[in-house]
Amino acid sequence: MELDENKVSELIIGSIPLAKFVEADILELDKGYVKMRIPFEPNVNHIGIMYAGSLFTLGELPGGCLFFSAFDASKCYPIVTEMTIKFLKPATTAMTVESRISEEEIQRITREVEEKGKSVYILEQEIKDEKGEVCAITTGRYQARAHGR
Protein backbone atom coordinates (compact mmCIF):
# COMPACT_ATOMS: atom_id res chain seq x y z
CA MET A 1 0.00 0.00 0.00
CA GLU A 2 1.35 3.41 -0.94
CA LEU A 3 1.65 5.64 2.13
CA ASP A 4 -1.37 7.92 2.26
CA GLU A 5 -2.11 9.76 5.51
CA ASN A 6 -5.82 10.09 4.70
CA LYS A 7 -6.11 6.35 3.96
CA VAL A 8 -4.28 5.41 7.18
CA SER A 9 -6.51 7.79 9.13
CA GLU A 10 -9.58 6.18 7.57
CA LEU A 11 -8.28 2.66 8.36
CA ILE A 12 -7.41 3.45 11.98
CA ILE A 13 -9.51 6.35 13.23
CA GLY A 14 -12.39 5.93 10.81
CA SER A 15 -12.94 2.27 11.64
CA ILE A 16 -12.53 2.40 15.44
CA PRO A 17 -15.48 4.13 17.15
CA LEU A 18 -13.47 4.92 20.29
CA ALA A 19 -10.75 6.60 18.22
CA LYS A 20 -13.42 8.83 16.69
CA PHE A 21 -14.98 9.54 20.08
CA VAL A 22 -11.69 10.71 21.66
CA GLU A 23 -11.14 12.79 18.49
CA ALA A 24 -7.77 11.20 17.73
CA ASP A 25 -5.90 12.86 14.90
CA ILE A 26 -2.79 11.97 12.91
CA LEU A 27 -0.56 15.05 12.88
CA GLU A 28 2.38 13.55 10.98
CA LEU A 29 2.92 10.26 9.19
CA ASP A 30 5.90 8.86 7.36
CA LYS A 31 7.26 5.37 6.85
CA GLY A 32 7.93 4.06 10.35
CA TYR A 33 6.86 7.29 12.08
CA VAL A 34 3.59 8.72 13.39
CA LYS A 35 2.64 11.62 15.63
CA MET A 36 -0.90 11.64 16.98
CA ARG A 37 -2.98 13.96 19.17
CA ILE A 38 -6.17 13.97 21.17
CA PRO A 39 -7.78 17.17 22.47
CA PHE A 40 -8.49 17.79 26.13
CA GLU A 41 -12.22 17.96 25.40
CA PRO A 42 -14.15 15.54 25.15
CA ASN A 43 -11.66 13.49 27.19
CA VAL A 44 -12.11 15.11 30.63
CA ASN A 45 -13.04 12.89 33.57
CA HIS A 46 -15.02 13.58 36.74
CA ILE A 47 -12.12 15.38 38.47
CA GLY A 48 -11.17 17.70 35.60
CA ILE A 49 -8.17 15.84 34.14
CA MET A 50 -7.90 13.67 31.04
CA TYR A 51 -9.63 10.32 31.36
CA ALA A 52 -7.18 7.42 31.73
CA GLY A 53 -8.94 5.41 29.01
CA SER A 54 -8.44 8.24 26.53
CA LEU A 55 -4.71 8.30 27.30
CA PHE A 56 -4.59 4.52 26.89
CA THR A 57 -6.33 4.83 23.53
CA LEU A 58 -3.81 7.44 22.40
CA GLY A 59 -1.01 5.08 23.42
CA GLU A 60 -2.48 2.09 21.56
CA LEU A 61 -3.46 3.68 18.23
CA PRO A 62 0.08 4.38 16.89
CA GLY A 63 0.74 0.64 16.57
CA GLY A 64 -1.79 0.39 13.77
CA CYS A 65 -0.71 3.63 12.11
CA LEU A 66 2.93 2.53 12.09
CA PHE A 67 1.91 -0.84 10.70
CA PHE A 68 0.10 0.69 7.72
CA SER A 69 2.98 3.12 7.15
CA ALA A 70 5.59 0.37 6.98
CA PHE A 71 4.08 -2.98 5.97
CA ASP A 72 2.08 -4.50 3.12
CA ALA A 73 -1.45 -4.93 4.51
CA SER A 74 -2.28 -7.34 1.68
CA LYS A 75 0.24 -9.78 3.20
CA CYS A 76 -0.24 -9.29 6.95
CA TYR A 77 -2.23 -7.47 9.63
CA PRO A 78 -1.44 -6.05 13.10
CA ILE A 79 -2.82 -6.99 16.50
CA VAL A 80 -1.91 -5.76 19.96
CA THR A 81 -1.20 -8.62 22.38
CA GLU A 82 -0.23 -6.67 25.50
CA MET A 83 -0.32 -3.04 26.57
CA THR A 84 0.79 -1.29 29.74
CA ILE A 85 0.57 2.32 30.76
CA LYS A 86 2.26 4.17 33.59
CA PHE A 87 0.65 7.46 34.59
CA LEU A 88 3.28 9.98 35.72
CA LYS A 89 1.29 13.19 36.16
CA PRO A 90 -2.24 14.45 35.53
CA ALA A 91 -2.97 15.35 31.93
CA THR A 92 -4.65 18.75 31.75
CA THR A 93 -4.14 19.75 28.08
CA ALA A 94 -4.34 18.16 24.66
CA MET A 95 -1.93 15.23 24.49
CA THR A 96 0.42 13.94 21.79
CA VAL A 97 2.37 10.77 21.21
CA GLU A 98 5.15 10.06 18.73
CA SER A 99 6.13 6.57 17.74
CA ARG A 100 8.89 5.21 15.54
CA ILE A 101 9.99 1.91 14.11
CA SER A 102 13.38 1.72 12.41
CA GLU A 103 14.01 0.51 8.88
CA GLU A 104 16.04 -2.38 10.33
CA GLU A 105 13.09 -3.38 12.53
CA ILE A 106 10.70 -3.12 9.58
CA GLN A 107 12.95 -5.47 7.60
CA ARG A 108 13.21 -7.93 10.52
CA ILE A 109 9.44 -8.03 11.00
CA THR A 110 8.79 -8.42 7.27
CA ARG A 111 11.27 -11.28 7.05
CA GLU A 112 9.81 -13.08 10.10
CA VAL A 113 6.24 -12.75 8.81
CA GLU A 114 7.33 -14.28 5.49
CA GLU A 115 9.27 -17.11 7.19
CA LYS A 116 7.19 -17.84 10.31
CA GLY A 117 3.79 -16.30 9.64
CA LYS A 118 4.10 -13.74 12.43
CA SER A 119 6.50 -11.38 14.16
CA VAL A 120 6.47 -9.51 17.46
CA TYR A 121 7.43 -5.87 17.84
CA ILE A 122 7.49 -3.64 20.91
CA LEU A 123 6.60 0.05 20.94
CA GLU A 124 7.57 2.23 23.89
CA GLN A 125 6.10 5.71 23.84
CA GLU A 126 5.84 8.89 25.85
CA ILE A 127 2.50 10.68 25.95
CA LYS A 128 3.16 14.40 26.35
CA ASP A 129 1.14 17.49 27.21
CA GLU A 130 1.25 20.79 25.33
CA LYS A 131 4.34 21.87 27.31
CA GLY A 132 6.19 18.74 26.21
CA GLU A 133 6.04 17.19 29.68
CA VAL A 134 5.64 13.42 29.84
CA CYS A 135 2.35 12.51 31.53
CA ALA A 136 2.31 8.78 30.72
CA ILE A 137 4.53 6.06 29.28
CA THR A 138 3.14 3.12 27.32
CA THR A 139 4.63 -0.18 26.25
CA GLY A 140 2.78 -2.15 23.62
CA ARG A 141 3.51 -5.64 22.36
CA TYR A 142 2.22 -6.04 18.81
CA GLN A 143 2.25 -8.83 16.27
CA ALA A 144 2.26 -8.65 12.52
CA ARG A 145 0.46 -11.80 11.34
CA ALA A 146 0.36 -13.23 7.85
CA HIS A 147 -3.11 -13.62 6.31
CA GLY A 148 -4.33 -17.20 6.24
CA ARG A 149 -1.67 -18.63 8.54
C-alpha positions as CSV (number, residue, x, y, z in Angstrom):
1,M,0.0,0.0,0.0
2,E,1.3,3.4,-0.9
3,L,1.7,5.6,2.1
4,D,-1.4,7.9,2.3
5,E,-2.1,9.8,5.5
6,N,-5.8,10.1,4.7
7,K,-6.1,6.4,4.0
8,V,-4.3,5.4,7.2
9,S,-6.5,7.8,9.1
10,E,-9.6,6.2,7.6
11,L,-8.3,2.7,8.4
12,I,-7.4,3.4,12.0
13,I,-9.5,6.4,13.2
14,G,-12.4,5.9,10.8
15,S,-12.9,2.3,11.6
16,I,-12.5,2.4,15.4
17,P,-15.5,4.1,17.1
18,L,-13.5,4.9,20.3
19,A,-10.8,6.6,18.2
20,K,-13.4,8.8,16.7
21,F,-15.0,9.5,20.1
22,V,-11.7,10.7,21.7
23,E,-11.1,12.8,18.5
24,A,-7.8,11.2,17.7
25,D,-5.9,12.9,14.9
26,I,-2.8,12.0,12.9
27,L,-0.6,15.0,12.9
28,E,2.4,13.5,11.0
29,L,2.9,10.3,9.2
30,D,5.9,8.9,7.4
31,K,7.3,5.4,6.8
32,G,7.9,4.1,10.4
33,Y,6.9,7.3,12.1
34,V,3.6,8.7,13.4
35,K,2.6,11.6,15.6
36,M,-0.9,11.6,17.0
37,R,-3.0,14.0,19.2
38,I,-6.2,14.0,21.2
39,P,-7.8,17.2,22.5
40,F,-8.5,17.8,26.1
41,E,-12.2,18.0,25.4
42,P,-14.1,15.5,25.2
43,N,-11.7,13.5,27.2
44,V,-12.1,15.1,30.6
45,N,-13.0,12.9,33.6
46,H,-15.0,13.6,36.7
47,I,-12.1,15.4,38.5
48,G,-11.2,17.7,35.6
49,I,-8.2,15.8,34.1
50,M,-7.9,13.7,31.0
51,Y,-9.6,10.3,31.4
52,A,-7.2,7.4,31.7
53,G,-8.9,5.4,29.0
54,S,-8.4,8.2,26.5
55,L,-4.7,8.3,27.3
56,F,-4.6,4.5,26.9
57,T,-6.3,4.8,23.5
58,L,-3.8,7.4,22.4
59,G,-1.0,5.1,23.4
60,E,-2.5,2.1,21.6
61,L,-3.5,3.7,18.2
62,P,0.1,4.4,16.9
63,G,0.7,0.6,16.6
64,G,-1.8,0.4,13.8
65,C,-0.7,3.6,12.1
66,L,2.9,2.5,12.1
67,F,1.9,-0.8,10.7
68,F,0.1,0.7,7.7
69,S,3.0,3.1,7.2
70,A,5.6,0.4,7.0
71,F,4.1,-3.0,6.0
72,D,2.1,-4.5,3.1
73,A,-1.4,-4.9,4.5
74,S,-2.3,-7.3,1.7
75,K,0.2,-9.8,3.2
76,C,-0.2,-9.3,6.9
77,Y,-2.2,-7.5,9.6
78,P,-1.4,-6.1,13.1
79,I,-2.8,-7.0,16.5
80,V,-1.9,-5.8,20.0
81,T,-1.2,-8.6,22.4
82,E,-0.2,-6.7,25.5
83,M,-0.3,-3.0,26.6
84,T,0.8,-1.3,29.7
85,I,0.6,2.3,30.8
86,K,2.3,4.2,33.6
87,F,0.7,7.5,34.6
88,L,3.3,10.0,35.7
89,K,1.3,13.2,36.2
90,P,-2.2,14.5,35.5
91,A,-3.0,15.3,31.9
92,T,-4.6,18.8,31.7
93,T,-4.1,19.7,28.1
94,A,-4.3,18.2,24.7
95,M,-1.9,15.2,24.5
96,T,0.4,13.9,21.8
97,V,2.4,10.8,21.2
98,E,5.1,10.1,18.7
99,S,6.1,6.6,17.7
100,R,8.9,5.2,15.5
101,I,10.0,1.9,14.1
102,S,13.4,1.7,12.4
103,E,14.0,0.5,8.9
104,E,16.0,-2.4,10.3
105,E,13.1,-3.4,12.5
106,I,10.7,-3.1,9.6
107,Q,12.9,-5.5,7.6
108,R,13.2,-7.9,10.5
109,I,9.4,-8.0,11.0
110,T,8.8,-8.4,7.3
111,R,11.3,-11.3,7.1
112,E,9.8,-13.1,10.1
113,V,6.2,-12.8,8.8
114,E,7.3,-14.3,5.5
115,E,9.3,-17.1,7.2
116,K,7.2,-17.8,10.3
117,G,3.8,-16.3,9.6
118,K,4.1,-13.7,12.4
119,S,6.5,-11.4,14.2
120,V,6.5,-9.5,17.5
121,Y,7.4,-5.9,17.8
122,I,7.5,-3.6,20.9
123,L,6.6,0.0,20.9
124,E,7.6,2.2,23.9
125,Q,6.1,5.7,23.8
126,E,5.8,8.9,25.8
127,I,2.5,10.7,26.0
128,K,3.2,14.4,26.3
129,D,1.1,17.5,27.2
130,E,1.2,20.8,25.3
131,K,4.3,21.9,27.3
132,G,6.2,18.7,26.2
133,E,6.0,17.2,29.7
134,V,5.6,13.4,29.8
135,C,2.4,12.5,31.5
136,A,2.3,8.8,30.7
137,I,4.5,6.1,29.3
138,T,3.1,3.1,27.3
139,T,4.6,-0.2,26.2
140,G,2.8,-2.2,23.6
141,R,3.5,-5.6,22.4
142,Y,2.2,-6.0,18.8
143,Q,2.2,-8.8,16.3
144,A,2.3,-8.7,12.5
145,R,0.5,-11.8,11.3
146,A,0.4,-13.2,7.8
147,H,-3.1,-13.6,6.3
148,G,-4.3,-17.2,6.2
149,R,-1.7,-18.6,8.5
